[in-house]
Amino acid sequence: MRTQRRPKVTVVGAGFVGSTLAHWIVTRGCADVSLIDVQSDLAKGKALDLLQATAVGRFDVSVQGGNDYALCEGSDVVVVTAGLPRKPGMSRDDLLRKNAGIVSEVAQEVKTRAPDAVVIVVSNPLDAMCHVFLDKSGFPKERVLGMAGILDTARYKTFIAEATGTSIQDIQALVLGGHGDTMVPLSRFTTIGGVPLSQFLNEDIIHAIEQRTRDGGAEIVGLLKTGSAYYAPSICVYEMVESIIFDQRRVLPVSVLCNGEYGVDNLFVGLPIELGKEGLRRIIELDLTDDEKEKLNVSKEAVSQLVGALRSMKLIA
C-alpha cells in the first residue's frame, strides 16, 4: 500500500516544449503530470497518449490533461510554457502585450490552485515574463524562476564538444545574463575534465563558439522554418524540475530576481544558483573580470528595457 504521495508537476501549455517536457517527466517516473492548455482536447489527447505509454514503459505515474486549472491543485512544481511565438509583422510590444496577458492569467490561476508550488517560467521573452508572473502571483522571489541559462549552457557545451572532439560529459561551462543576444558565456570558467578550455582551443575559435551559442535558437528556427527548438529546452526544464522535486540542490544557471547581486537590483537575470525543493536557496556570486562585468551589464540593460516597456504599458506594477 502506497504511504507517500508522488510529487506532482503541472505543465501549462501543451505545445512542443510543454508536451515534450511531460514526456521526460513520465519516462523517468518521477512525478504525476497534469497538462493544461486552452485547447482542452489537445491537452487531453497528449495526456492520454502518454498515459497509455506508461503501460509498456512501466512508469508508475498518472497523467491528466485539459483546460481546467483544477488539474493544477496540489502541484509541487508548475511550469509555464504557454505563449505565442513572434509572428511576421508583430512588434516587440505586441508580443510583450499578448504573452503578458497569457502569463498574467496563468499566474492568477496558479496563485489560487497551487499557492505553494515552485514556478518555472519558459514563456518568452523569458526574463520579462518572470516579472509578469511574480507581479501577478505575489509569490516570493525564491519560488519564481526562469529556465534559460541551462539551455544556453547546453548549447555552449555542445559546440565545445564538437570543436574539441572530447566527451560532453567532461565539459563544465556556464552562461549568464538574459536569454537573448546579450547572454554571457564565461569561457574563463569553462573546463574539460578540469583543464581550462584555453588549453584546447584558441581565442578566435572560442569567440566563434560563443557567438554561435548566442545564435543557437535562431539557427534552429532557420533550419526548421516553421518552428523552434523543443527537445533541448524541455530536457533543460526537466533538470530544474528534478532538482526541485528531489531537493538535489544542483548549482545551475537560472533566471532569478536579483537584489544587488552582481550589481543588479530588482531585475530577473540568469545567474548560478543553488536549486532545491523550496526553489532558490542562494545566488552564487563569482569574481568576474571588468570585461565580464561589462558584458553582464549590457545583458542586464537589455532585460531592463523589456521590463520598462511592460511598466509603460501598465502590464506590471
C-alpha positions in Angstrom: 0.0 0.0 0.0 1.4 3.4 -1.0 2.0 5.6 2.1 3.5 8.6 0.4 2.1 10.6 -2.5 4.1 11.1 -5.6 5.3 14.6 -6.5 3.1 16.4 -8.9 4.1 18.7 -11.8 1.7 20.8 -13.8 2.8 21.9 -17.3 0.8 24.9 -18.6 1.0 24.8 -22.4 0.7 21.6 -24.4 2.8 22.7 -27.4 6.0 21.1 -28.4 8.0 22.2 -25.3 5.3 21.5 -22.8 4.3 18.1 -24.1 7.9 17.0 -24.6 8.7 18.1 -21.0 5.7 15.9 -19.9 7.3 13.1 -21.8 10.6 13.5 -20.0 8.9 13.5 -16.6 6.7 10.5 -17.3 9.5 8.4 -18.8 11.7 9.0 -15.7 8.7 8.1 -13.5 9.5 10.9 -11.1 6.1 12.7 -10.8 2.4 12.7 -11.7 1.8 15.1 -14.5 -1.1 17.5 -15.3 -1.0 19.1 -18.8 -3.1 22.2 -19.2 -3.9 24.1 -22.4 -6.6 26.4 -23.7 -7.1 23.7 -26.3 -8.6 21.2 -24.0 -8.8 18.3 -26.4 -5.1 18.8 -27.4 -4.1 18.5 -23.7 -6.4 15.6 -23.1 -5.2 13.8 -26.2 -1.5 14.2 -25.4 -2.0 13.2 -21.8 -3.9 10.1 -22.8 -1.2 9.1 -25.3 1.4 9.5 -22.5 -0.7 7.6 -20.0 -1.0 4.7 -22.4 2.8 4.7 -22.9 3.2 4.0 -19.2 1.7 0.5 -19.6 4.7 -0.6 -21.8 7.3 1.6 -20.2 6.2 0.6 -16.7 6.2 4.1 -15.5 4.1 4.2 -12.3 2.7 7.7 -12.7 -0.6 9.3 -13.6 -1.1 11.8 -16.5 -4.1 14.1 -16.9 -4.9 16.8 -19.4 -7.5 19.5 -20.1 -8.2 23.2 -19.8 -9.4 23.2 -16.2 -6.9 24.7 -13.7 -8.4 22.4 -11.0 -5.8 19.9 -12.5 -3.1 22.2 -11.0 -4.2 21.7 -7.4 -1.6 20.2 -5.1 1.3 20.7 -7.6 4.8 20.8 -6.2 6.1 22.5 -9.4 4.3 24.4 -12.1 6.0 25.0 -15.5 4.7 27.8 -17.7 5.3 27.3 -21.4 2.2 28.9 -22.6 2.6 31.9 -25.0 2.7 33.0 -28.6 5.8 33.0 -30.9 6.7 36.3 -32.5 5.0 36.3 -36.0 5.9 38.3 -39.1 4.7 41.9 -38.7 4.4 41.6 -34.9 6.3 44.2 -33.0 8.1 43.6 -29.7 5.4 45.5 -27.8 2.7 43.4 -29.4 4.4 40.2 -28.3 5.0 41.5 -24.9 1.4 42.6 -24.5 -0.1 39.3 -25.7 2.2 37.0 -23.7 2.0 39.2 -20.6 -1.8 38.7 -20.8 -1.4 34.9 -21.1 1.1 34.7 -18.3 -1.0 37.0 -16.1 -3.9 34.7 -16.4 -1.8 31.7 -15.6 -0.3 33.4 -12.5 -3.7 34.2 -11.1 -4.9 30.6 -11.5 -1.8 29.1 -10.0 -1.9 31.5 -7.1 -5.4 30.1 -6.3 -4.9 26.5 -7.1 -1.2 25.8 -6.2 -0.1 28.5 -3.8 2.9 26.5 -2.5 4.3 25.5 -5.9 7.7 26.4 -7.2 7.1 28.0 -10.7 9.4 27.7 -13.7 8.7 30.2 -16.4 9.7 29.2 -20.0 7.4 31.6 -22.0 9.2 34.3 -24.0 10.5 36.9 -23.7 11.6 34.8 -20.7 13.1 37.3 -18.2 10.3 39.7 -18.8 7.6 37.0 -18.3 9.2 36.1 -15.0 8.5 39.7 -13.9 4.9 39.3 -15.0 4.3 36.1 -13.1 6.0 37.4 -10.0 3.9 40.6 -10.1 0.5 38.9 -10.7 1.0 35.9 -8.4 2.5 37.7 -5.4 4.8 34.6 -4.9 8.1 35.1 -3.1 11.0 35.5 -5.4 12.5 32.2 -4.3 9.6 30.4 -6.0 9.5 32.1 -9.4 12.4 31.1 -11.6 13.1 31.2 -15.3 14.7 28.5 -17.5 17.2 29.9 -19.9 20.8 29.7 -18.8 20.7 25.9 -18.6 19.7 25.8 -22.3 22.2 28.4 -23.3 24.9 26.5 -21.4 23.8 23.2 -23.0 24.3 24.7 -26.5 27.7 26.1 -25.5 28.9 22.7 -24.2 27.6 21.0 -27.3 29.6 23.3 -29.6 32.7 22.9 -27.4 32.4 19.1 -27.6 32.1 19.3 -31.4 35.1 21.6 -31.7 37.4 19.7 -29.3 36.3 16.1 -30.0 36.1 15.5 -26.3 33.3 13.9 -24.3 30.5 16.3 -23.5 30.3 14.6 -20.1 33.6 16.2 -19.1 32.7 19.7 -20.0 31.8 22.2 -17.3 30.6 25.5 -18.5 28.4 28.5 -17.6 26.4 31.1 -19.5 25.0 34.1 -17.6 22.7 37.0 -18.4 19.4 37.4 -20.2 18.1 34.8 -22.5 18.9 36.5 -25.8 21.6 38.1 -28.0 23.3 39.6 -24.9 23.9 36.3 -23.0 27.4 36.0 -21.5 29.2 32.7 -22.0 32.1 32.5 -19.4 34.9 30.8 -21.2 37.3 31.6 -18.3 35.2 29.3 -16.1 34.9 26.6 -18.7 36.9 23.4 -18.3 37.1 19.9 -19.9 37.9 17.4 -17.2 39.2 20.2 -15.0 41.5 21.5 -17.7 40.9 25.1 -18.9 39.2 25.5 -22.3 42.1 27.7 -23.5 44.3 24.5 -23.4 42.1 23.0 -26.1 41.0 25.9 -28.3 42.5 29.3 -29.4 40.8 32.6 -28.7 39.3 33.0 -32.2 37.6 29.6 -32.1 36.3 30.2 -28.6 34.8 33.6 -29.6 33.1 31.9 -32.6 31.6 29.3 -30.4 30.4 32.0 -28.0 28.7 33.7 -30.9 27.1 30.5 -32.2 25.8 30.0 -28.7 24.1 33.4 -28.8 22.6 32.5 -32.1 21.7 28.9 -31.1 18.0 29.3 -31.0 17.9 31.3 -34.3 20.0 28.7 -36.0 17.4 26.0 -35.2 14.5 28.3 -36.2 16.2 28.9 -39.6 16.6 25.2 -40.2 13.1 24.2 -39.1 11.4 27.1 -41.0 8.1 26.7 -39.2 9.0 26.1 -35.6 11.6 26.4 -32.9 13.6 24.1 -30.6 11.9 21.9 -28.1 13.9 18.7 -27.3 16.8 20.6 -25.6 14.6 23.3 -24.0 12.3 20.7 -22.5 15.0 18.5 -21.0 16.7 21.6 -19.6 13.4 22.4 -17.8 13.3 18.8 -16.6 16.8 19.3 -15.0 15.3 22.1 -12.9 12.1 20.1 -12.1 14.3 17.1 -10.9 16.5 19.3 -8.7 13.4 20.8 -7.0 11.4 17.6 -6.6 14.3 15.6 -5.1 15.9 18.6 -3.3 19.1 17.9 -5.2 20.4 21.4 -4.6 22.1 21.5 -8.0 24.1 24.5 -9.0 22.5 25.7 -12.2 22.3 28.9 -14.3 18.7 30.1 -13.7 16.9 33.4 -14.2 16.2 34.9 -10.8 15.2 38.2 -9.3 18.3 40.0 -8.0 18.5 42.2 -5.0 22.0 43.7 -5.5 23.9 40.6 -6.5 26.3 41.3 -9.4 25.3 44.9 -9.2 21.8 44.0 -10.4 18.7 45.2 -8.5 15.0 44.3 -8.9 15.6 42.5 -12.2 15.5 38.9 -13.4 18.8 37.9 -14.8 20.4 34.5 -15.4 22.9 33.6 -12.6 24.3 30.5 -11.0 22.1 29.4 -8.1 21.6 26.5 -5.7 18.2 25.0 -6.5 16.3 22.8 -4.1 12.8 21.9 -3.0 11.9 25.5 -1.9 13.2 26.9 -5.1 16.1 29.4 -4.9 18.3 28.6 -2.0 21.1 31.1 -2.8 22.7 33.0 -5.6 26.3 32.2 -6.1 28.5 35.2 -6.8 31.5 34.8 -9.0 34.5 37.1 -9.0 34.1 38.5 -12.5 36.7 40.5 -14.5 35.8 44.0 -15.6 35.1 42.8 -19.1 32.8 40.1 -17.9 31.0 42.6 -15.6 30.5 44.9 -18.6 29.0 42.2 -20.7 26.7 41.2 -17.9 25.7 44.8 -17.5 24.8 45.0 -21.2 22.7 41.9 -20.8 21.0 43.4 -17.8 20.2 46.6 -19.7 18.5 44.6 -22.5 16.2 42.9 -19.9 15.6 46.3 -18.2 14.3 47.7 -21.4 11.8 44.9 -21.8 10.6 45.3 -18.2 10.4 49.1 -18.7 8.2 48.5 -21.7 5.9 46.3 -19.5 5.6 49.0 -16.9 4.9 51.7 -19.5 2.1 49.6 -20.9 0.9 49.1 -17.3 1.2 45.4 -17.6 3.1 45.1 -14.3 3.4 47.4 -11.3 
